[in-house]
Amino acid sequence: MQQLNRKSVKPQEILPIRIMQFGGGNFLRAFVDWMVQILNEETNFSAGIAVVKPTKRGNYKQLKTQDGLFTVILKGIKNGKLITDQKLITCVQQVVNPYTDWQDYLDLARNPNLRYIVSNTTEAGIAFSESDIANHVPIEFPGKLTLWLYERYLFFGTEASRYGCVFLPCELIEENGQALRQCVLKYATHWELGEGFAQWIKESNHFCSTLVDRIVSGYPSDSEDQLRADLNYIDSLMVTGEYYHDWVIQGPDFLVNELPSAKTDLNISFLDDLASYREMKVRILNGAHTAMVPIGYLCGFRTVKEVMDHPKLAAFIRALLSDEVKKTLPSTNFDVSAYIADVLDRFRNPALNHKLISIALNSTTKFSTRLLPSLIDFNKYQGTLPRHIAFSLAALICFYKGDVDGDPIPLKDNDKVLLIFKEAWQAFNNKQIDSETLVFSLLGHTIVWGEDLTKIKGLASLVAMDLTDILNLGMIASIEKKTLYKQQ
């Protein structure tokens, strides 16, 4: 059986590169690239993608080896029926690592066909760093993007106004388009790139805020042999996900025609204001994911479905959403209870093998953006602390201890954040501090949470009590002791 590449499958059309994509991970490949593939097949969109490595770690070697080809396997309910859809994605035309191929990266700026910039660099990715300098590859994604835009601005000169871009960031932060725009302008000022460049950014480029929704579980290791037999090639980048998908875009009116999704069955919608929808989605679906990761993982479970198959853990997540998060959402036209029920059903999808550790990337930032707003608002409106969210914070602190009964947890987060947790847990393990001091120390770090959480009255003491129980009793027994579940 041959390895998947452009020689082992039937000849594929060479497409003009119209999209530059920062990130080649599972989500973007199974969401954006899958959508572009359908737009290419069913309309005259005809867009190739250049995937750019946003971080120094790794090199996308496998994506290069497969000439940008990979297979997306979707499983779920479509028109009331359980379906499995396998699609070979051929729209990725180029893979660039700016850390080793900086000139290739800048050359993309000179491409007059390039129109769209897509990114998914996690919640921590849209950031500014004063330590980034213009004559080295910047660490932060917006820094790399600013230098690329500056190259485009200089290359097209007096015609530059015709070659602005449309930005479609997929990071799950509020008003992600405006956050990215502000970072780019901040770098332009920091590096003294000139008022003309700043005006071009403001007037000729369109930074859209977007909201994405699809559960992507990753490589189907549990069924790879059968899938290889079905596909008749070896694809080391197969990626599985649910069929459900939704991409909501807040942007200029011309995008409706530029992105001809109306001619397909794709769920791409354009709204004037996506704030309320975004808040519901992020607090419920993404918040539930972030809460269940440390709790489930420390129980010995490794997938979302395993968590949802445990009656008390499933009841815990349901109570967190229905009794706490729901009460923090403003009144809208959305049926929040129905959305919660749909989310819980999606988590139980038997076709998905969504690994908890894949959701765990940058969990501290995810807690701050997904669960902390609900905790603060619940405390404000109800006059008390939300027990389930507070318990999930204790579980997260325990998770960042970095091991389960001596087995290491492959934590991935900001290096400074990981060091803070490592030093605190070392002090605890050496009996230099107790669990209460540990919690108060960690919750006070603004670099971890974005604010000093010890200022929230009663939170540190409550989390310290929960952490002590988790350490002494274990996760399930701690949940049982506090009756943090309601059986149905």
C-alpha positions as CSV (number, residue, x, y, z in Angstrom):
1,M,0.0,0.0,0.0
2,Q,1.4,3.4,-1.0
3,Q,2.0,6.5,1.1
4,L,-0.5,9.2,0.3
5,N,1.1,11.9,-1.9
6,R,0.4,13.6,-5.3
7,K,2.1,10.7,-7.1
8,S,0.2,7.9,-5.5
9,V,-3.3,9.3,-6.2
10,K,-4.9,10.5,-9.4
11,P,-3.5,13.9,-10.6
12,Q,-4.8,16.8,-8.6
13,E,-5.4,20.3,-10.0
14,I,-2.8,22.9,-9.2
15,L,-4.7,25.8,-7.6
16,P,-3.7,29.4,-7.2
17,I,-2.8,30.2,-3.6
18,R,-5.5,32.5,-2.4
19,I,-5.4,31.6,1.3
20,M,-2.5,31.8,3.8
21,Q,-3.2,29.6,6.9
22,F,-1.3,30.0,10.1
23,G,-1.5,26.5,11.6
24,G,-1.8,23.0,10.2
25,G,-3.3,21.2,13.2
26,N,-6.2,18.9,13.3
27,F,-8.9,21.6,13.7
28,L,-8.0,23.8,10.8
29,R,-7.5,20.8,8.5
30,A,-10.9,19.3,9.4
31,F,-12.7,22.6,9.5
32,V,-11.4,25.3,7.3
33,D,-9.5,23.2,4.7
34,W,-12.5,20.8,4.5
35,M,-14.7,23.8,3.8
36,V,-12.4,25.2,1.2
37,Q,-12.3,21.8,-0.5
38,I,-16.1,21.8,-0.8
39,L,-16.1,25.4,-2.1
40,N,-13.6,24.4,-4.7
41,E,-15.6,21.3,-5.7
42,E,-19.0,22.9,-5.8
43,T,-18.4,26.5,-6.8
44,N,-15.8,28.5,-8.8
45,F,-13.9,29.5,-5.6
46,S,-10.7,27.8,-6.9
47,A,-8.5,28.5,-3.8
48,G,-5.2,26.9,-2.9
49,I,-3.9,27.2,0.6
50,A,-0.3,27.9,1.9
51,V,0.0,26.5,5.4
52,V,2.5,28.5,7.6
53,K,4.0,27.1,10.7
54,P,3.2,29.6,13.5
55,T,5.5,28.2,16.2
56,K,9.1,27.0,16.3
57,R,8.3,23.6,17.7
58,G,7.9,20.9,15.0
59,N,8.3,21.2,11.3
60,Y,5.2,19.8,9.5
61,K,7.4,17.2,8.0
62,Q,4.5,14.7,7.4
63,L,2.4,17.4,5.7
64,K,5.2,18.1,3.4
65,T,5.9,14.4,2.8
66,Q,2.2,13.9,1.7
67,D,2.4,17.0,-0.5
68,G,-0.3,18.7,1.5
69,L,-2.8,15.9,1.1
70,F,-4.8,14.3,3.9
71,T,-8.2,12.7,4.5
72,V,-11.0,14.1,6.7
73,I,-13.4,11.5,8.1
74,L,-16.6,12.9,9.5
75,K,-19.2,10.9,11.5
76,G,-22.5,12.1,12.8
77,I,-26.1,12.8,12.0
78,K,-27.1,14.3,8.7
79,N,-30.7,14.7,7.8
80,G,-31.6,12.4,10.6
81,K,-29.3,9.6,9.6
82,L,-26.0,8.4,10.9
83,I,-23.4,9.0,8.2
84,T,-19.7,8.6,7.6
85,D,-18.1,10.9,5.1
86,Q,-14.5,10.5,3.8
87,K,-13.0,13.3,1.8
88,L,-9.5,13.6,0.4
89,I,-8.4,17.2,0.9
90,T,-6.2,18.5,-2.0
91,C,-6.4,22.3,-1.6
92,V,-3.2,22.7,0.5
93,Q,-0.6,23.6,-2.1
94,Q,2.4,24.7,-0.1
95,V,3.8,24.3,3.4
96,V,6.1,27.0,4.8
97,N,8.2,27.1,8.0
98,P,9.2,30.7,8.5
99,Y,11.8,29.7,11.0
100,T,13.7,27.9,8.3
101,D,12.2,29.3,5.1
102,W,11.8,33.0,5.9
103,Q,12.2,34.2,2.3
104,D,9.6,31.7,1.1
105,Y,7.3,33.1,3.7
106,L,7.9,36.7,2.6
107,D,7.5,35.7,-1.1
108,L,3.9,34.8,-0.4
109,A,3.4,38.5,0.4
110,R,4.1,39.2,-3.3
111,N,1.4,37.0,-4.5
112,P,-1.4,39.2,-6.0
113,N,-3.9,36.3,-5.8
114,L,-3.6,35.9,-2.0
115,R,-6.7,37.3,-0.4
116,Y,-7.5,35.5,2.8
117,I,-5.5,34.9,6.1
118,V,-6.8,32.2,8.4
119,S,-5.3,31.4,11.8
120,N,-5.9,29.1,14.8
121,T,-3.0,29.7,17.2
122,T,-5.1,29.0,20.4
123,E,-6.4,31.6,22.8
124,A,-2.8,32.6,23.7
125,G,-1.7,33.1,20.1
126,I,-3.0,36.6,19.4
127,A,-0.5,38.4,21.5
128,F,2.1,41.3,21.4
129,S,5.6,41.0,22.7
130,E,8.0,43.9,23.1
131,S,10.9,41.5,22.8
132,D,10.1,40.7,19.2
133,I,12.4,42.6,16.9
134,A,11.9,43.2,13.2
135,N,15.1,41.7,11.9
136,H,14.5,38.3,13.4
137,V,11.6,35.9,13.1
138,P,9.2,37.1,15.7
139,I,8.0,34.7,18.4
140,E,4.4,35.9,18.3
141,F,2.1,35.1,15.4
142,P,0.9,38.7,15.0
143,G,4.5,39.8,14.8
144,K,5.2,37.4,11.9
145,L,2.0,38.6,10.2
146,T,3.0,42.3,10.6
147,L,6.3,41.8,8.8
148,W,4.5,39.8,6.0
149,L,2.0,42.6,5.6
150,Y,4.8,45.2,5.5
151,E,6.5,43.2,2.8
152,R,3.2,43.2,0.8
153,Y,2.7,46.9,1.4
154,L,6.2,47.8,0.1
155,F,6.1,45.4,-2.8
156,F,2.9,46.6,-4.3
157,G,3.7,50.3,-3.5
158,T,1.2,52.7,-5.1
159,E,-1.1,49.8,-6.0
160,A,-1.1,48.4,-2.4
161,S,-4.7,49.5,-1.8
162,R,-5.8,46.9,-4.3
163,Y,-4.0,44.1,-2.5
164,G,-5.4,44.2,1.1
165,C,-6.4,41.0,2.7
166,V,-9.4,39.5,4.6
167,F,-8.5,38.1,8.0
168,L,-10.6,35.2,9.4
169,P,-9.0,34.3,12.8
170,C,-10.4,31.2,14.5
171,E,-9.0,31.7,17.9
172,L,-11.6,31.5,20.6
173,I,-11.2,35.0,22.1
174,E,-13.7,37.8,22.1
175,E,-13.7,39.9,18.9
176,N,-10.7,37.9,17.6
177,G,-10.6,40.0,14.4
178,Q,-10.2,43.3,16.3
179,A,-7.7,41.8,18.7
180,L,-5.5,40.7,15.8
181,R,-5.9,44.1,14.1
182,Q,-4.8,45.9,17.3
183,C,-1.8,43.6,17.7
184,V,-0.7,44.3,14.1
185,L,-1.0,48.0,14.6
186,K,0.9,47.8,17.9
187,Y,3.8,46.0,16.1
188,A,3.7,48.6,13.3
189,T,4.1,51.4,15.9
190,H,6.7,49.4,18.0
191,W,8.9,48.8,14.9
192,E,8.3,52.3,13.5
193,L,7.0,51.0,10.1
194,G,5.4,54.4,9.2
195,E,2.1,56.0,9.2
196,G,1.4,55.1,5.6
197,F,1.7,51.4,6.5
198,A,-0.6,51.8,9.5
199,Q,-3.2,53.6,7.3
200,W,-3.0,50.8,4.7
201,I,-3.7,48.3,7.5
202,K,-6.7,50.3,8.6
203,E,-8.2,51.2,5.2
204,S,-7.3,48.3,2.9
205,N,-7.5,45.2,5.1
206,H,-10.6,43.7,6.7
207,F,-10.2,42.0,10.1
208,C,-13.3,39.9,10.6
209,S,-14.3,38.4,14.0
210,T,-15.5,34.8,13.6
211,L,-16.8,32.0,15.7
212,V,-16.1,28.3,14.9
213,D,-17.8,25.2,16.0
214,R,-16.9,21.6,15.2
215,I,-15.6,18.8,17.5
216,V,-12.5,17.4,15.9
217,S,-11.1,14.3,17.7
218,G,-7.9,13.9,15.7
219,Y,-6.1,10.9,14.2
220,P,-8.3,7.7,14.2
221,S,-5.8,5.4,15.8
222,D,-8.5,3.0,17.0
223,S,-9.6,2.3,13.4
224,E,-6.6,3.2,11.2
225,D,-6.1,-0.3,9.7
226,Q,-9.7,-0.5,8.5
227,L,-9.6,3.1,7.2
228,R,-6.3,2.4,5.3
229,A,-7.9,-0.6,3.7
230,D,-11.0,1.4,2.7
231,L,-8.9,4.3,1.3
232,N,-6.2,2.1,-0.3
233,Y,-3.4,4.4,0.8
234,I,-1.4,5.2,3.9
235,D,-2.4,8.6,5.3
236,S,-0.5,9.6,8.5
237,L,-2.6,12.7,8.7
238,M,-6.1,11.3,8.7
239,V,-8.3,13.4,10.9
240,T,-11.7,12.6,12.3
241,G,-14.5,14.9,13.6
242,E,-18.2,15.2,13.9
243,Y,-20.3,16.2,10.9
244,Y,-21.8,19.1,12.7
245,H,-20.1,22.4,11.8
246,D,-20.7,26.1,12.1
247,W,-18.7,29.1,11.0
248,V,-20.2,32.5,12.0
249,I,-18.4,35.5,10.5
250,Q,-18.9,39.2,11.3
251,G,-17.4,41.1,8.4
252,P,-18.1,43.4,5.4
253,D,-21.1,42.7,3.1
254,F,-19.0,41.8,0.1
255,L,-17.9,38.5,1.8
256,V,-21.3,37.0,1.1
257,N,-20.4,36.9,-2.6
258,E,-16.7,36.4,-2.2
259,L,-17.3,33.2,-0.1
260,P,-20.1,31.5,-2.1
261,S,-21.2,29.2,0.7
262,A,-24.8,29.8,-0.2
263,K,-24.3,27.6,-3.2
264,T,-23.3,24.7,-0.9
265,D,-24.6,22.9,2.2
266,L,-21.9,24.5,4.3
267,N,-23.0,26.1,7.5
268,I,-21.2,29.5,7.0
269,S,-23.3,32.4,8.1
270,F,-22.7,36.2,8.2
271,L,-23.9,38.2,11.1
272,D,-23.7,41.9,12.0
273,D,-23.1,41.0,15.7
274,L,-22.0,37.6,16.9
275,A,-21.3,38.6,20.5
276,S,-24.3,36.9,22.2
277,Y,-23.9,33.7,20.1
278,R,-20.2,33.6,20.8
279,E,-20.7,34.0,24.5
280,M,-23.2,31.1,24.6
281,K,-21.0,28.8,22.5
282,V,-17.7,29.6,24.3
283,R,-19.1,29.4,27.8
284,I,-21.1,26.2,27.2
285,L,-19.4,24.0,24.7
286,N,-15.8,25.1,25.2
287,G,-16.3,25.8,28.9
288,A,-17.6,22.2,29.4
289,H,-14.5,20.8,27.5
290,T,-12.1,22.8,29.7
291,A,-13.9,21.7,32.9
292,M,-13.9,18.0,32.0
293,V,-10.3,17.7,31.0
294,P,-8.6,17.7,34.4
295,I,-11.5,16.0,36.1
296,G,-11.7,13.2,33.6
297,Y,-8.0,12.8,33.1
298,L,-7.3,12.5,36.8
299,C,-10.0,9.8,37.0
300,G,-8.1,7.7,34.5
301,F,-10.2,8.5,31.5
302,R,-8.7,9.7,28.2
303,T,-11.6,10.7,26.0
304,V,-14.6,12.9,26.2
305,K,-17.0,10.0,25.6
306,E,-15.5,8.1,28.6
307,V,-16.2,11.0,30.8
308,M,-19.8,11.3,29.5
309,D,-20.3,7.5,30.0
310,H,-19.6,7.9,33.7
311,P,-23.0,8.8,35.3
312,K,-21.6,11.0,38.1
313,L,-19.1,12.8,35.9
314,A,-21.7,13.4,33.2
315,A,-24.1,14.7,35.8
316,F,-21.4,17.0,37.1
317,I,-20.9,18.5,33.6
318,R,-24.6,18.8,33.1
319,A,-25.0,20.6,36.5
320,L,-22.1,22.9,35.7
321,L,-23.8,24.0,32.5
322,S,-27.4,24.1,33.6
323,D,-27.1,25.3,37.2
324,E,-24.2,27.7,36.8
325,V,-23.1,28.7,33.3
326,K,-26.7,29.1,32.0
327,K,-27.5,31.6,34.8
328,T,-24.7,33.9,33.6
329,L,-26.0,34.3,30.1
330,P,-28.2,37.3,29.1
331,S,-31.6,36.8,27.7
332,T,-31.5,36.2,24.0
333,N,-33.5,34.6,21.2
334,F,-31.3,31.4,21.6
335,D,-32.8,28.4,23.5
336,V,-29.9,27.9,25.9
337,S,-31.4,24.7,27.4
338,A,-31.7,23.1,24.0
339,Y,-28.2,24.2,23.1
340,I,-26.9,22.5,26.3
341,A,-28.8,19.3,25.5
342,D,-27.3,19.3,21.9
343,V,-23.8,19.9,23.2
344,L,-24.1,17.0,25.7
345,D,-25.4,14.7,22.9
346,R,-22.5,15.8,20.7
347,F,-20.1,14.8,23.5
348,R,-21.6,11.4,23.5
349,N,-21.1,10.8,19.8
350,P,-20.0,7.1,19.7
351,A,-18.1,7.8,16.4
352,L,-15.7,10.3,18.0
353,N,-12.5,9.5,19.9
354,H,-11.9,13.0,21.2
355,K,-8.9,12.8,23.5
356,L,-8.9,14.9,26.6
357,I,-5.2,15.6,26.3
358,S,-5.7,17.2,22.8
359,I,-8.2,19.7,24.5
360,A,-5.7,20.4,27.3
361,L,-3.4,22.7,25.3
362,N,-3.0,26.0,27.1
363,S,-5.6,25.0,29.7
364,T,-4.9,28.0,32.0
365,T,-5.7,30.5,29.3
366,K,-8.7,28.4,28.3
367,F,-10.0,28.5,31.8
368,S,-9.6,32.3,31.9
369,T,-11.5,32.8,28.6
370,R,-14.1,30.1,28.9
371,L,-14.9,29.5,32.6
372,L,-13.7,32.4,34.6
373,P,-16.2,34.9,33.1
374,S,-19.0,32.5,34.2
375,L,-17.5,32.2,37.6
376,I,-17.3,36.0,38.0
377,D,-20.8,36.7,36.7
378,F,-22.4,33.9,38.7
379,N,-20.8,35.4,41.9
380,K,-22.0,38.8,40.9
381,Y,-25.6,37.9,40.1
382,Q,-26.1,35.0,42.6
383,G,-24.1,36.4,45.5
384,T,-22.2,33.1,45.9
385,L,-19.5,31.1,44.2
386,P,-20.4,28.4,41.6
387,R,-19.4,25.2,43.2
388,H,-18.8,23.2,40.0
389,I,-16.7,25.8,38.3
390,A,-14.7,26.3,41.5
391,F,-14.1,22.6,41.8
392,S,-13.0,22.4,38.2
393,L,-10.4,25.1,39.0
394,A,-9.1,22.9,41.8
395,A,-8.9,20.0,39.4
396,L,-7.0,22.1,37.0
397,I,-4.4,23.1,39.6
398,C,-4.1,19.4,40.5
399,F,-3.7,18.5,36.8
400,Y,-0.9,21.0,36.4
401,K,1.0,19.0,39.1
402,G,2.1,17.2,36.0
403,D,1.5,13.6,36.9
404,V,-1.1,11.0,37.8
405,D,0.2,8.5,40.4
406,G,3.7,9.1,39.1
407,D,2.8,8.9,35.4
408,P,3.7,12.2,33.7
409,I,1.0,14.3,32.1
410,P,2.2,15.8,28.7
411,L,1.3,19.4,29.7
412,K,1.6,22.0,27.0
413,D,1.3,25.7,28.0
414,N,3.3,28.9,28.2
415,D,6.8,28.1,29.5
416,K,6.5,30.7,32.2
417,V,3.1,29.3,33.3
418,L,4.5,25.8,33.5
419,L,7.5,27.0,35.5
420,I,5.2,28.7,38.0
421,F,3.2,25.5,38.6
422,K,6.4,23.4,38.7
423,E,8.0,25.5,41.4
424,A,4.8,25.7,43.5
425,W,4.2,21.9,43.4
426,Q,7.9,21.2,44.2
427,A,7.5,23.4,47.3
428,F,4.4,21.5,48.2
429,N,6.0,18.0,47.6
430,N,8.9,19.1,49.7
431,K,6.5,20.0,52.5
432,Q,7.6,23.7,52.4
433,I,4.0,24.8,51.9
434,D,0.6,23.3,52.5
435,S,-2.2,23.1,49.9
436,E,-3.9,26.3,51.0
437,T,-0.6,28.3,50.6
438,L,-0.1,26.5,47.2
439,V,-3.5,27.6,46.0
440,F,-3.2,31.2,47.2
441,S,0.2,31.5,45.6
442,L,-1.0,30.1,42.2
443,L,-4.3,32.1,42.1
444,G,-2.4,35.3,42.7
445,H,-0.3,35.0,39.5
446,T,-1.8,37.4,36.9
447,I,0.5,35.9,34.3
448,V,-1.4,32.6,34.6
449,W,-5.0,33.8,34.8
450,G,-4.9,37.4,33.5
451,E,-5.9,38.7,36.9
452,D,-5.4,38.1,40.6
453,L,-8.0,35.5,41.5
454,T,-7.3,35.8,45.2
455,K,-9.3,39.1,45.0
456,I,-12.5,37.1,44.4
457,K,-13.8,36.8,48.0
458,G,-13.8,33.2,49.3
459,L,-12.5,31.6,46.0
460,A,-9.0,30.7,47.1
461,S,-10.2,29.1,50.4
462,L,-12.9,27.1,48.5
463,V,-10.5,25.9,45.8
464,A,-7.9,25.0,48.5
465,M,-10.5,22.9,50.3
466,D,-11.5,21.1,47.1
467,L,-7.8,20.5,46.1
468,T,-7.1,19.0,49.6
469,D,-10.0,16.6,49.1
470,I,-8.9,15.7,45.6
471,L,-5.4,14.9,46.9
472,N,-6.6,12.9,49.9
473,L,-9.8,11.2,48.6
474,G,-9.4,11.1,44.8
475,M,-11.6,12.8,42.2
476,I,-14.8,10.7,42.2
477,A,-14.9,10.5,46.0
478,S,-14.4,14.3,46.2
479,I,-17.4,14.9,43.9
480,E,-19.5,12.4,45.8
481,K,-18.6,14.0,49.2
482,K,-19.8,17.4,47.9
483,T,-22.7,15.9,46.0
484,L,-21.7,17.9,42.9
485,Y,-23.9,15.9,40.6
486,K,-27.6,15.2,40.2
487,Q,-28.6,11.9,38.8
488,Q,-31.3,11.8,36.2
